[in-house]
Amino acid sequence: MSEKARKYETIYILRADLTDEVEKKINDKVSEVVTRFHGKLEELKDLGKRPLAYRIAKHTKGHYFQLNYQGGGQVVEELERHLRLSEDVVRFLTVREIQRRDIRVENPTPKPQQQEVTA
Amino acid sequence: MSTSPARRTKKKVCRFCSDHQISIDYKEPKFLLSFVTERGKIIPRRVTGNCAYHQRRVQEAVKRARLLAFLPFTASYQP
């Protein structure tokens, strides 16, 4: 394994009318794809069923799942290929998790003291 | 005041800069809804008061949310 492992997050939407059994089968398969390509599965979260903001291929509702994992680019490639081939997947999106400098230094530039006496 | 006081409104402070606890997440459509108009367009930062850095994060999040049908691209037509 020469590839650098990165953190990824994939969200995929399944059709809302699937049975629990079929859903479980798909989720197991997805997890299996990740581990098969030496990815490290971190979490599979059920985000629940919710209405879609717009119709996608005649679907108005979807069942959202969130998958967090680590691995090289090959894992993402294979996982997306797998999701693309499945008819029950309405849509998916993979995002790389980046450590962001959202927590910044408090008061980076100290404000100049307000002058009380003006005249 | 440097500019004409009549037109100048109060300087808005970026809410993400003033509160570091707020995170911008594309998985939170309810939160992102406050940064789009009724028609689904992204509100410019001159209106929201976001700083450039956080506006970019918001923009990215809204676009991702649209792809996942959390948010609409446009408002659906309702007669």
N, CA and C atoms of all chains as a GROMACS GRO file, in nm:
protein
  594
    1MET      N    1   0.083  -0.120   0.000
    1MET     CA    2   0.000   0.000   0.000
    1MET      C    3   0.087   0.125   0.000
    2SER      N    4   0.102   0.179  -0.116
    2SER     CA    5   0.185   0.299  -0.124
    2SER      C    6   0.098   0.424  -0.117
    3GLU      N    7  -0.030   0.402  -0.142
    3GLU     CA    8  -0.120   0.518  -0.146
    3GLU      C    9  -0.141   0.577  -0.009
    4LYS      N   10  -0.154   0.706  -0.008
    4LYS     CA   11  -0.175   0.776   0.118
    4LYS      C   12  -0.322   0.761   0.160
    5ALA      N   13  -0.339   0.728   0.286
    5ALA     CA   14  -0.476   0.714   0.336
    5ALA      C   15  -0.533   0.849   0.373
    6ARG      N   16  -0.651   0.875   0.323
    6ARG     CA   17  -0.716   1.001   0.354
    6ARG      C   18  -0.854   0.972   0.410
    7LYS      N   19  -0.910   1.072   0.473
    7LYS     CA   20  -1.044   1.056   0.529
    7LYS      C   21  -1.146   1.100   0.426
    8TYR      N   22  -1.244   1.014   0.407
    8TYR     CA   23  -1.350   1.049   0.313
    8TYR      C   24  -1.486   1.033   0.379
    9GLU      N   25  -1.581   1.101   0.321
    9GLU     CA   26  -1.718   1.089   0.370
    9GLU      C   27  -1.806   1.076   0.246
   10THR      N   28  -1.877   0.966   0.238
   10THR     CA   29  -1.967   0.947   0.126
   10THR      C   30  -2.110   0.944   0.176
   11ILE      N   31  -2.193   1.023   0.112
   11ILE     CA   32  -2.336   1.020   0.144
   11ILE      C   33  -2.405   0.957   0.025
   12TYR      N   34  -2.487   0.859   0.049
   12TYR     CA   35  -2.563   0.804  -0.062
   12TYR      C   36  -2.710   0.796  -0.026
   13ILE      N   37  -2.791   0.815  -0.128
   13ILE     CA   38  -2.935   0.815  -0.109
   13ILE      C   39  -2.992   0.692  -0.175
   14LEU      N   40  -3.063   0.612  -0.096
   14LEU     CA   41  -3.130   0.495  -0.152
   14LEU      C   42  -3.277   0.529  -0.174
   15ARG      N   43  -3.340   0.450  -0.260
   15ARG     CA   44  -3.484   0.470  -0.279
   15ARG      C   45  -3.554   0.450  -0.145
   16ALA      N   46  -3.662   0.522  -0.127
   16ALA     CA   47  -3.728   0.518   0.004
   16ALA      C   48  -3.818   0.395   0.019
   17ASP      N   49  -3.847   0.327  -0.092
   17ASP     CA   50  -3.944   0.218  -0.083
   17ASP      C   51  -3.879   0.080  -0.070
   18LEU      N   52  -3.754   0.076  -0.031
   18LEU     CA   53  -3.688  -0.054  -0.015
   18LEU      C   54  -3.720  -0.114   0.121
   19THR      N   55  -3.715  -0.245   0.128
   19THR     CA   56  -3.736  -0.310   0.257
   19THR      C   57  -3.606  -0.304   0.337
   20ASP      N   58  -3.619  -0.319   0.468
   20ASP     CA   59  -3.502  -0.314   0.555
   20ASP      C   60  -3.397  -0.416   0.514
   21GLU      N   61  -3.447  -0.530   0.471
   21GLU     CA   62  -3.356  -0.638   0.431
   21GLU      C   63  -3.266  -0.595   0.316
   22VAL      N   64  -3.331  -0.540   0.213
   22VAL     CA   65  -3.256  -0.498   0.094
   22VAL      C   66  -3.158  -0.388   0.130
   23GLU      N   67  -3.205  -0.296   0.214
   23GLU     CA   68  -3.118  -0.186   0.256
   23GLU      C   69  -2.994  -0.239   0.327
   24LYS      N   70  -3.018  -0.334   0.415
   24LYS     CA   71  -2.907  -0.390   0.492
   24LYS      C   72  -2.807  -0.457   0.398
   25LYS      N   73  -2.861  -0.524   0.299
   25LYS     CA   74  -2.778  -0.595   0.202
   25LYS      C   75  -2.688  -0.495   0.128
   26ILE      N   76  -2.747  -0.385   0.087
   26ILE     CA   77  -2.670  -0.283   0.015
   26ILE      C   78  -2.563  -0.223   0.105
   27ASN      N   79  -2.603  -0.192   0.229
   27ASN     CA   80  -2.508  -0.132   0.322
   27ASN      C   81  -2.392  -0.225   0.355
   28ASP      N   82  -2.426  -0.354   0.370
   28ASP     CA   83  -2.320  -0.452   0.397
   28ASP      C   84  -2.225  -0.460   0.279
   29LYS      N   85  -2.281  -0.458   0.162
   29LYS     CA   86  -2.202  -0.468   0.040
   29LYS      C   87  -2.109  -0.346   0.027
   30VAL      N   88  -2.164  -0.231   0.058
   30VAL     CA   89  -2.085  -0.107   0.051
   30VAL      C   90  -1.967  -0.115   0.149
   31SER      N   91  -1.997  -0.159   0.271
   31SER     CA   92  -1.891  -0.172   0.371
   31SER      C   93  -1.787  -0.273   0.325
   32GLU      N   94  -1.834  -0.378   0.261
   32GLU     CA   95  -1.744  -0.482   0.214
   32GLU      C   96  -1.649  -0.427   0.107
   33VAL      N   97  -1.703  -0.342   0.019
   33VAL     CA   98  -1.620  -0.283  -0.087
   33VAL      C   99  -1.507  -0.199  -0.026
   34VAL      N  100  -1.542  -0.124   0.079
   34VAL     CA  101  -1.442  -0.039   0.144
   34VAL      C  102  -1.329  -0.123   0.202
   35THR      N  103  -1.364  -0.229   0.275
   35THR     CA  104  -1.261  -0.310   0.339
   35THR      C  105  -1.182  -0.392   0.237
   36ARG      N  106  -1.249  -0.431   0.129
   36ARG     CA  107  -1.181  -0.511   0.027
   36ARG      C  108  -1.065  -0.434  -0.036
   37PHE      N  109  -1.082  -0.304  -0.047
   37PHE     CA  110  -0.977  -0.223  -0.107
   37PHE      C  111  -0.892  -0.154  -0.001
   38HIS      N  112  -0.876  -0.224   0.111
   38HIS     CA  113  -0.788  -0.182   0.219
   38HIS      C  114  -0.826  -0.047   0.278
   39GLY      N  115  -0.954  -0.017   0.273
   39GLY     CA  116  -0.999   0.106   0.339
   39GLY      C  117  -1.036   0.074   0.483
   40LYS      N  118  -1.030   0.173   0.566
   40LYS     CA  119  -1.068   0.153   0.705
   40LYS      C  120  -1.204   0.217   0.728
   41LEU      N  121  -1.300   0.132   0.759
   41LEU     CA  122  -1.436   0.182   0.781
   41LEU      C  123  -1.446   0.246   0.918
   42GLU      N  124  -1.496   0.367   0.922
   42GLU     CA  125  -1.506   0.434   1.051
   42GLU      C  126  -1.648   0.435   1.103
   43GLU      N  127  -1.740   0.471   1.017
   43GLU     CA  128  -1.878   0.481   1.064
   43GLU      C  129  -1.975   0.472   0.948
   44LEU      N  130  -2.086   0.404   0.974
   44LEU     CA  131  -2.197   0.405   0.879
   44LEU      C  132  -2.318   0.456   0.954
   45LYS      N  133  -2.365   0.571   0.913
   45LYS     CA  134  -2.471   0.636   0.987
   45LYS      C  135  -2.598   0.643   0.904
   46ASP      N  136  -2.709   0.613   0.967
   46ASP     CA  137  -2.838   0.625   0.901
   46ASP      C  138  -2.892   0.765   0.927
   47LEU      N  139  -2.904   0.844   0.822
   47LEU     CA  140  -2.952   0.981   0.839
   47LEU      C  141  -3.104   0.990   0.825
   48GLY      N  142  -3.164   0.877   0.802
   48GLY     CA  143  -3.310   0.873   0.797
   48GLY      C  144  -3.369   0.904   0.661
   49LYS      N  145  -3.500   0.881   0.655
   49LYS     CA  146  -3.570   0.910   0.531
   49LYS      C  147  -3.616   1.055   0.532
   50ARG      N  148  -3.601   1.120   0.419
   50ARG     CA  149  -3.646   1.258   0.411
   50ARG      C  150  -3.686   1.290   0.267
   51PRO      N  151  -3.773   1.389   0.254
   51PRO     CA  152  -3.815   1.425   0.119
   51PRO      C  153  -3.700   1.491   0.043
   52LEU      N  154  -3.691   1.466  -0.086
   52LEU     CA  155  -3.590   1.531  -0.168
   52LEU      C  156  -3.637   1.672  -0.203
   53ALA      N  157  -3.543   1.763  -0.213
   53ALA     CA  158  -3.578   1.902  -0.242
   53ALA      C  159  -3.629   1.916  -0.386
   54TYR      N  160  -3.593   1.821  -0.468
   54TYR     CA  161  -3.644   1.820  -0.606
   54TYR      C  162  -3.648   1.675  -0.652
   55ARG      N  163  -3.719   1.649  -0.756
   55ARG     CA  164  -3.735   1.511  -0.800
   55ARG      C  165  -3.608   1.463  -0.871
   56ILE      N  166  -3.564   1.345  -0.831
   56ILE     CA  167  -3.451   1.283  -0.900
   56ILE      C  168  -3.501   1.152  -0.957
   57ALA      N  169  -3.502   1.141  -1.087
   57ALA     CA  170  -3.550   1.020  -1.154
   57ALA      C  171  -3.684   0.973  -1.097
   58LYS      N  172  -3.776   1.065  -1.086
   58LYS     CA  173  -3.912   1.040  -1.038
   58LYS      C  174  -3.923   1.008  -0.890
   59HIS      N  175  -3.812   1.015  -0.819
   59HIS     CA  176  -3.818   0.991  -0.675
   59HIS      C  177  -3.844   1.122  -0.602
   60THR      N  178  -3.930   1.114  -0.501
   60THR     CA  179  -3.956   1.233  -0.422
   60THR      C  180  -3.907   1.218  -0.278
   61LYS      N  181  -3.877   1.095  -0.240
   61LYS     CA  182  -3.824   1.070  -0.107
   61LYS      C  183  -3.698   0.984  -0.119
   62GLY      N  184  -3.615   0.995  -0.018
   62GLY     CA  185  -3.492   0.916  -0.020
   62GLY      C  186  -3.449   0.878   0.119
   63HIS      N  187  -3.373   0.771   0.127
   63HIS     CA  188  -3.319   0.727   0.254
   63HIS      C  189  -3.169   0.756   0.254
   64TYR      N  190  -3.128   0.846   0.342
   64TYR     CA  191  -2.989   0.893   0.341
   64TYR      C  192  -2.899   0.810   0.431
   65PHE      N  193  -2.780   0.781   0.381
   65PHE     CA  194  -2.679   0.712   0.461
   65PHE      C  195  -2.548   0.785   0.450
   66GLN      N  196  -2.478   0.789   0.562
   66GLN     CA  197  -2.348   0.855   0.564
   66GLN      C  198  -2.241   0.754   0.599
   67LEU      N  199  -2.135   0.752   0.519
   67LEU     CA  200  -2.029   0.655   0.538
   67LEU      C  201  -1.898   0.729   0.554
   68ASN      N  202  -1.833   0.707   0.667
   68ASN     CA  203  -1.702   0.768   0.689
   68ASN      C  204  -1.596   0.658   0.685
   69TYR      N  205  -1.489   0.685   0.614
   69TYR     CA  206  -1.384   0.584   0.603
   69TYR      C  207  -1.251   0.648   0.568
   70GLN      N  208  -1.146   0.567   0.582
   70GLN     CA  209  -1.014   0.612   0.542
   70GLN      C  210  -0.964   0.522   0.432
   71GLY      N  211  -0.882   0.574   0.346
   71GLY     CA  212  -0.826   0.491   0.241
   71GLY      C  213  -0.765   0.573   0.131
   72GLY      N  214  -0.712   0.501   0.032
   72GLY     CA  215  -0.655   0.569  -0.084
   72GLY      C  216  -0.763   0.602  -0.184
   73GLY      N  217  -0.723   0.664  -0.290
   73GLY     CA  218  -0.818   0.704  -0.392
   73GLY      C  219  -0.888   0.586  -0.459
   74GLN      N  220  -0.821   0.471  -0.454
   74GLN     CA  221  -0.877   0.353  -0.519
   74GLN      C  222  -1.007   0.309  -0.451
   75VAL      N  223  -1.011   0.327  -0.321
   75VAL     CA  224  -1.132   0.289  -0.246
   75VAL      C  225  -1.250   0.372  -0.295
   76VAL      N  226  -1.225   0.503  -0.307
   76VAL     CA  227  -1.331   0.593  -0.352
   76VAL      C  228  -1.378   0.554  -0.492
   77GLU      N  229  -1.280   0.527  -0.576
   77GLU     CA  230  -1.310   0.491  -0.714
   77GLU      C  231  -1.403   0.369  -0.720
   78GLU      N  232  -1.364   0.266  -0.646
   78GLU     CA  233  -1.440   0.141  -0.647
   78GLU      C  234  -1.578   0.159  -0.584
   79LEU      N  235  -1.579   0.233  -0.476
   79LEU     CA  236  -1.705   0.254  -0.405
   79LEU      C  237  -1.804   0.331  -0.494
   80GLU      N  238  -1.754   0.433  -0.560
   80GLU     CA  239  -1.842   0.512  -0.646
   80GLU      C  240  -1.888   0.431  -0.765
   81ARG      N  241  -1.799   0.349  -0.816
   81ARG     CA  242  -1.837   0.263  -0.929
   81ARG      C  243  -1.950   0.169  -0.887
   82HIS      N  244  -1.934   0.116  -0.765
   82HIS     CA  245  -2.035   0.026  -0.713
   82HIS      C  246  -2.169   0.096  -0.696
   83LEU      N  247  -2.164   0.217  -0.642
   83LEU     CA  248  -2.288   0.292  -0.618
   83LEU      C  249  -2.355   0.329  -0.751
   84ARG      N  250  -2.269   0.360  -0.849
   84ARG     CA  251  -2.322   0.402  -0.979
   84ARG      C  252  -2.397   0.287  -1.046
   85LEU      N  253  -2.346   0.166  -1.025
   85LEU     CA  254  -2.406   0.051  -1.092
   85LEU      C  255  -2.538   0.009  -1.030
   86SER      N  256  -2.554   0.042  -0.903
   86SER     CA  257  -2.675  -0.002  -0.835
   86SER      C  258  -2.795   0.084  -0.873
   87GLU      N  259  -2.902   0.016  -0.903
   87GLU     CA  260  -3.025   0.085  -0.944
   87GLU      C  261  -3.096   0.150  -0.825
   88ASP      N  262  -3.068   0.097  -0.706
   88ASP     CA  263  -3.139   0.146  -0.588
   88ASP      C  264  -3.078   0.272  -0.530
   89VAL      N  265  -2.961   0.309  -0.581
   89VAL     CA  266  -2.896   0.431  -0.532
   89VAL      C  267  -2.944   0.548  -0.617
   90VAL      N  268  -3.008   0.642  -0.550
   90VAL     CA  269  -3.062   0.758  -0.621
   90VAL      C  270  -2.950   0.856  -0.652
   91ARG      N  271  -2.866   0.882  -0.553
   91ARG     CA  272  -2.755   0.976  -0.571
   91ARG      C  273  -2.651   0.954  -0.464
   92PHE      N  274  -2.527   0.997  -0.492
   92PHE     CA  275  -2.423   0.988  -0.390
   92PHE      C  276  -2.326   1.104  -0.408
   93LEU      N  277  -2.253   1.132  -0.300
   93LEU     CA  278  -2.154   1.239  -0.305
   93LEU      C  279  -2.040   1.203  -0.209
   94THR      N  280  -1.918   1.211  -0.260
   94THR     CA  281  -1.803   1.183  -0.176
   94THR      C  282  -1.727   1.313  -0.152
   95VAL      N  283  -1.691   1.332  -0.028
   95VAL     CA  284  -1.623   1.455   0.012
   95VAL      C  285  -1.502   1.417   0.094
   96ARG      N  286  -1.390   1.485   0.070
   96ARG     CA  287  -1.271   1.460   0.150
   96ARG      C  288  -1.279   1.547   0.274
   97GLU      N  289  -1.250   1.486   0.386
   97GLU     CA  290  -1.254   1.562   0.510
   97GLU      C  291  -1.124   1.637   0.527
   98ILE      N  292  -1.135   1.766   0.540
   98ILE     CA  293  -1.016   1.849   0.553
   98ILE      C  294  -1.019   1.918   0.687
   99GLN      N  295  -0.906   1.916   0.752
   99GLN     CA  296  -0.894   1.991   0.876
   99GLN      C  297  -0.890   2.137   0.840
  100ARG      N  298  -0.988   2.209   0.886
  100ARG     CA  299  -0.994   2.349   0.848
  100ARG      C  300  -0.955   2.438   0.963
  101ARG      N  301  -0.900   2.552   0.926
  101ARG     CA  302  -0.859   2.646   1.030
  101ARG      C  303  -0.980   2.731   1.069
  102ASP      N  304  -1.088   2.659   1.104
  102ASP     CA  305  -1.208   2.733   1.140
  102ASP      C  306  -1.194   2.800   1.276
  103ILE      N  307  -1.109   2.740   1.356
  103ILE     CA  308  -1.086   2.802   1.485
  103ILE      C  309  -0.964   2.891   1.469
  104ARG      N  310  -0.990   3.017   1.466
  104ARG     CA  311  -0.882   3.111   1.440
  104ARG      C  312  -0.843   3.186   1.567
  105VAL      N  313  -0.734   3.253   1.558
  105VAL     CA  314  -0.682   3.326   1.673
  105VAL      C  315  -0.783   3.433   1.715
  106GLU      N  316  -0.808   3.436   1.846
  106GLU     CA  317  -0.898   3.538   1.896
  106GLU      C  318  -0.836   3.676   1.876
  107ASN      N  319  -0.915   3.765   1.822
  107ASN     CA  320  -0.870   3.902   1.798
  107ASN      C  321  -0.733   3.909   1.730
  108PRO      N  322  -0.723   3.869   1.604
  108PRO     CA  323  -0.595   3.870   1.536
  108PRO      C  324  -0.533   4.010   1.528
  109THR      N  325  -0.619   4.108   1.508
  109THR     CA  326  -0.567   4.244   1.509
  109THR      C  327  -0.635   4.322   1.621
  110PRO      N  328  -0.558   4.356   1.720
  110PRO     CA  329  -0.618   4.430   1.832
  110PRO      C  330  -0.670   4.565   1.786
  111LYS      N  331  -0.792   4.591   1.826
  111LYS     CA  332  -0.855   4.716   1.783
  111LYS      C  333  -0.786   4.834   1.851
  112PRO      N  334  -0.769   4.941   1.778
  112PRO     CA  335  -0.710   5.058   1.842
  112PRO      C  336  -0.806   5.113   1.948
  113GLN      N  337  -0.751   5.153   2.056
  113GLN     CA  338  -0.832   5.203   2.167
  113GLN      C  339  -0.918   5.322   2.122
  114GLN      N  340  -1.044   5.312   2.160
  114GLN     CA  341  -1.134   5.422   2.127
  114GLN      C  342  -1.092   5.547   2.205
  115GLN      N  343  -1.083   5.653   2.132
  115GLN     CA  344  -1.044   5.776   2.201
  115GLN      C  345  -1.167   5.840   2.265
  116GLU      N  346  -1.155   5.858   2.393
  116GLU     CA  347  -1.271   5.911   2.464
  116GLU      C  348  -1.280   6.062   2.451
  117VAL      N  349  -1.167   6.124   2.455
  117VAL     CA  350  -1.168   6.268   2.443
  117VAL      C  351  -1.142   6.305   2.297
  118THR      N  352  -1.235   6.371   2.239
  118THR     CA  353  -1.221   6.403   2.098
  118THR      C  354  -1.180   6.548   2.075
  119ALA      N  355  -1.208   6.629   2.170
  119ALA     CA  356  -1.175   6.768   2.144
  119ALA      C  357  -1.049   6.816   2.216
  120MET      N  358  -1.750   5.954   1.127
  120MET     CA  359  -1.788   5.862   1.020
  120MET      C  360  -1.721   5.902   0.890
  121SER      N  361  -1.674   5.805   0.820
  121SER     CA  362  -1.600   5.838   0.699
  121SER      C  363  -1.693   5.861   0.581
  122THR      N  364  -1.800   5.778   0.572
  122THR     CA  365  -1.894   5.795   0.461
  122THR      C  366  -2.022   5.858   0.512
  123SER      N  367  -2.107   5.892   0.418
  123SER     CA  368  -2.230   5.961   0.455
  123SER      C  369  -2.312   5.876   0.551
  124PRO      N  370  -2.344   5.926   0.668
  124PRO     CA  371  -2.410   5.847   0.770
  124PRO      C  372  -2.550   5.802   0.731
  125ALA      N  373  -2.612   5.872   0.639
  125ALA     CA  374  -2.749   5.839   0.602
  125ALA      C  375  -2.757   5.702   0.534
  126ARG      N  376  -2.657   5.670   0.450
  126ARG     CA  377  -2.665   5.546   0.374
  126ARG      C  378  -2.597   5.430   0.445
  127ARG      N  379  -2.505   5.464   0.533
  127ARG     CA  380  -2.431   5.359   0.603
  127ARG      C  381  -2.518   5.292   0.707
  128THR      N  382  -2.534   5.159   0.694
  128THR     CA  383  -2.601   5.088   0.802
  128THR      C  384  -2.494   5.035   0.895
  129LYS      N  385  -2.537   4.981   1.005
  129LYS     CA  386  -2.444   4.930   1.104
  129LYS      C  387  -2.358   4.820   1.042
  130LYS      N  388  -2.230   4.826   1.070
  130LYS     CA  389  -2.138   4.726   1.015
  130LYS      C  390  -2.172   4.590   1.073
  131LYS      N  391  -2.199   4.493   0.984
  131LYS     CA  392  -2.232   4.359   1.031
  131LYS      C  393  -2.103   4.282   1.056
  132VAL      N  394  -2.109   4.199   1.158
  132VAL     CA  395  -1.994   4.116   1.188
  132VAL      C  396  -2.025   3.974   1.145
  133CYS      N  397  -1.926   3.910   1.084
  133CYS     CA  398  -1.943   3.772   1.039
  133CYS      C  399  -1.979   3.684   1.158
  134ARG      N  400  -2.091   3.614   1.148
  134ARG     CA  401  -2.136   3.537   1.265
  134ARG      C  402  -2.048   3.416   1.295
  135PHE      N  403  -1.977   3.370   1.193
  135PHE     CA  404  -1.889   3.255   1.216
  135PHE      C  405  -1.760   3.298   1.284
  136CYS      N  406  -1.720   3.424   1.257
  136CYS     CA  407  -1.598   3.476   1.320
  136CYS      C  408  -1.625   3.509   1.466
  137SER      N  409  -1.746   3.560   1.490
  137SER     CA  410  -1.775   3.600   1.628
  137SER      C  411  -1.809   3.480   1.716
  138ASP      N  412  -1.852   3.371   1.654
  138ASP     CA  413  -1.880   3.250   1.731
  138ASP      C  414  -1.815   3.130   1.662
  139HIS      N  415  -1.706   3.085   1.717
  139HIS     CA  416  -1.632   2.974   1.654
  139HIS      C  417  -1.701   2.840   1.672
  140GLN      N  418  -1.805   2.838   1.755
  140GLN     CA  419  -1.873   2.710   1.778
  140GLN      C  420  -1.959   2.668   1.659
  141ILE      N  421  -2.003   2.766   1.582
  141ILE     CA  422  -2.089   2.733   1.470
  141ILE      C  423  -2.005   2.670   1.360
  142SER      N  424  -2.048   2.554   1.315
  142SER     CA  425  -1.978   2.491   1.204
  142SER      C  426  -2.068   2.496   1.081
  143ILE      N  427  -2.003   2.501   0.967
  143ILE     CA  428  -2.078   2.505   0.842
  143ILE      C  429  -2.078   2.364   0.785
  144ASP      N  430  -2.193   2.302   0.786
  144ASP     CA  431  -2.201   2.163   0.742
  144ASP      C  432  -2.306   2.149   0.633
  145TYR      N  433  -2.267   2.084   0.524
  145TYR     CA  434  -2.361   2.068   0.414
  145TYR      C  435  -2.474   1.971   0.446
  146LYS      N  436  -2.462   1.902   0.560
  146LYS     CA  437  -2.566   1.806   0.598
  146LYS      C  438  -2.674   1.871   0.685
  147GLU      N  439  -2.666   2.000   0.703
  147GLU     CA  440  -2.766   2.068   0.786
  147GLU      C  441  -2.847   2.166   0.701
  148PRO      N  442  -2.944   2.115   0.629
  148PRO     CA  443  -3.020   2.200   0.539
  148PRO      C  444  -3.096   2.311   0.610
  149LYS      N  445  -3.140   2.283   0.732
  149LYS     CA  446  -3.218   2.384   0.804
  149LYS      C  447  -3.133   2.507   0.833
  150PHE      N  448  -3.008   2.480   0.868
  150PHE     CA  449  -2.916   2.590   0.897
  150PHE      C  450  -2.881   2.667   0.769
  151LEU      N  451  -2.855   2.591   0.663
  151LEU     CA  452  -2.814   2.654   0.537
  151LEU      C  453  -2.927   2.738   0.476
  152LEU      N  454  -3.048   2.703   0.515
  152LEU     CA  455  -3.164   2.774   0.461
  152LEU      C  456  -3.158   2.924   0.493
  153SER      N  457  -3.086   2.958   0.599
  153SER     CA  458  -3.077   3.100   0.634
  153SER      C  459  -2.979   3.175   0.544
  154PHE      N  460  -2.912   3.103   0.454
  154PHE     CA  461  -2.818   3.169   0.363
  154PHE      C  462  -2.865   3.164   0.217
  155VAL      N  463  -2.987   3.119   0.196
  155VAL     CA  464  -3.043   3.121   0.061
  155VAL      C  465  -3.176   3.195   0.064
  156THR      N  466  -3.211   3.250  -0.051
  156THR     CA  467  -3.338   3.321  -0.060
  156THR      C  468  -3.452   3.220  -0.075
  157GLU      N  469  -3.573   3.272  -0.080
  157GLU     CA  470  -3.688   3.183  -0.098
  157GLU      C  471  -3.679   3.106  -0.229
  158ARG      N  472  -3.617   3.171  -0.327
  158ARG     CA  473  -3.602   3.104  -0.456
  158ARG      C  474  -3.484   3.007  -0.459
  159GLY      N  475  -3.406   3.007  -0.351
  159GLY     CA  476  -3.295   2.914  -0.344
  159GLY      C  477  -3.160   2.970  -0.383
  160LYS      N  478  -3.157   3.099  -0.408
  160LYS     CA  479  -3.029   3.161  -0.446
  160LYS      C  480  -2.947   3.193  -0.321
  161ILE      N  481  -2.816   3.186  -0.336
  161ILE     CA  482  -2.728   3.216  -0.224
  161ILE      C  483  -2.729   3.367  -0.198
  162ILE      N  484  -2.750   3.402  -0.072
  162ILE     CA  485  -2.755   3.544  -0.036
  162ILE      C  486  -2.613   3.601  -0.034
  163PRO      N  487  -2.593   3.715  -0.100
  163PRO     CA  488  -2.459   3.773  -0.106
  163PRO      C  489  -2.410   3.815   0.032
  164ARG      N  490  -2.280   3.820   0.047
  164ARG     CA  491  -2.227   3.849   0.180
  164ARG      C  492  -2.242   3.994   0.219
  165ARG      N  493  -2.271   4.079   0.120
  165ARG     CA  494  -2.296   4.217   0.158
  165ARG      C  495  -2.427   4.228   0.235
  166VAL      N  496  -2.512   4.126   0.218
  166VAL     CA  497  -2.637   4.124   0.293
  166VAL      C  498  -2.621   4.048   0.425
  167THR      N  499  -2.558   3.931   0.418
  167THR     CA  500  -2.548   3.850   0.539
  167THR      C  501  -2.439   3.900   0.632
  168GLY      N  502  -2.338   3.966   0.576
  168GLY     CA  503  -2.231   4.017   0.659
  168GLY      C  504  -2.120   3.916   0.684
  169ASN      N  505  -2.126   3.802   0.614
  169ASN     CA  506  -2.020   3.702   0.630
  169ASN      C  507  -1.888   3.756   0.578
  170CYS      N  508  -1.780   3.709   0.636
  170CYS     CA  509  -1.650   3.747   0.584
  170CYS      C  510  -1.622   3.659   0.462
  171ALA      N  511  -1.523   3.695   0.383
  171ALA     CA  512  -1.495   3.624   0.259
  171ALA      C  513  -1.466   3.477   0.284
  172TYR      N  514  -1.388   3.452   0.387
  172TYR     CA  515  -1.349   3.314   0.417
  172TYR      C  516  -1.472   3.228   0.447
  173HIS      N  517  -1.558   3.278   0.533
  173HIS     CA  518  -1.674   3.197   0.570
  173HIS      C  519  -1.781   3.194   0.463
  174GLN      N  520  -1.787   3.298   0.383
  174GLN     CA  521  -1.883   3.296   0.273
  174GLN      C  522  -1.847   3.183   0.175
  175ARG      N  523  -1.717   3.164   0.154
  175ARG     CA  524  -1.673   3.055   0.066
  175ARG      C  525  -1.715   2.920   0.122
  176ARG      N  526  -1.703   2.906   0.253
  176ARG     CA  527  -1.744   2.781   0.316
  176ARG      C  528  -1.895   2.760   0.302
  177VAL      N  529  -1.970   2.869   0.320
  177VAL     CA  530  -2.115   2.861   0.306
  177VAL      C  531  -2.151   2.823   0.164
  178GLN      N  532  -2.086   2.890   0.069
  178GLN     CA  533  -2.112   2.866  -0.072
  178GLN      C  534  -2.089   2.720  -0.107
  179GLU      N  535  -1.976   2.667  -0.059
  179GLU     CA  536  -1.942   2.528  -0.085
  179GLU      C  537  -2.048   2.435  -0.025
  180ALA      N  538  -2.088   2.466   0.097
  180ALA     CA  539  -2.184   2.382   0.167
  180ALA      C  540  -2.320   2.383   0.096
  181VAL      N  541  -2.363   2.500   0.053
  181VAL     CA  542  -2.493   2.510  -0.015
  181VAL      C  543  -2.490   2.429  -0.144
  182LYS      N  544  -2.380   2.439  -0.217
  182LYS     CA  545  -2.372   2.367  -0.344
  182LYS      C  546  -2.371   2.217  -0.324
  183ARG      N  547  -2.304   2.174  -0.218
  183ARG     CA  548  -2.305   2.030  -0.189
  183ARG      C  549  -2.445   1.986  -0.147
  184ALA      N  550  -2.508   2.068  -0.067
  184ALA     CA  551  -2.643   2.035  -0.020
  184ALA      C  552  -2.741   2.026  -0.136
  185ARG      N  553  -2.720   2.111  -0.237
  185ARG     CA  554  -2.807   2.106  -0.354
  185ARG      C  555  -2.792   1.975  -0.428
  186LEU      N  556  -2.668   1.930  -0.441
  186LEU     CA  557  -2.644   1.804  -0.512
  186LEU      C  558  -2.716   1.688  -0.444
  187LEU      N  559  -2.720   1.693  -0.312
  187LEU     CA  560  -2.781   1.584  -0.239
  187LEU      C  561  -2.930   1.606  -0.214
  188ALA      N  562  -2.986   1.704  -0.281
  188ALA     CA  563  -3.129   1.734  -0.270
  188ALA      C  564  -3.171   1.771  -0.129
  189PHE      N  565  -3.076   1.823  -0.049
  189PHE     CA  566  -3.112   1.880   0.080
  189PHE      C  567  -3.175   2.016   0.057
  190LEU      N  568  -3.120   2.085  -0.042
  190LEU     CA  569  -3.172   2.217  -0.078
  190LEU      C  570  -3.210   2.215  -0.226
  191PRO      N  571  -3.306   2.299  -0.264
  191PRO     CA  572  -3.343   2.303  -0.405
  191PRO      C  573  -3.244   2.389  -0.486
  192PHE      N  574  -3.230   2.358  -0.612
  192PHE     CA  575  -3.152   2.445  -0.700
  192PHE      C  576  -3.233   2.572  -0.726
  193THR      N  577  -3.362   2.551  -0.753
  193THR     CA  578  -3.454   2.662  -0.769
  193THR      C  579  -3.582   2.628  -0.694
  194ALA      N  580  -3.658   2.729  -0.665
  194ALA     CA  581  -3.785   2.703  -0.599
  194ALA      C  582  -3.877   2.631  -0.698
  195SER      N  583  -3.950   2.533  -0.646
  195SER     CA  584  -4.041   2.462  -0.734
  195SER      C  585  -4.162   2.551  -0.763
  196TYR      N  586  -4.210   2.542  -0.882
  196TYR     CA  587  -4.321   2.627  -0.922
  196TYR      C  588  -4.451   2.580  -0.861
  197GLN      N  589  -4.516   2.670  -0.786
  197GLN     CA  590  -4.645   2.635  -0.728
  197GLN      C  591  -4.747   2.740  -0.769
  198PRO      N  592  -4.844   2.704  -0.848
  198PRO     CA  593  -4.942   2.801  -0.895
  198PRO      C  594  -5.039   2.843  -0.783
   0.00000   0.00000   0.00000
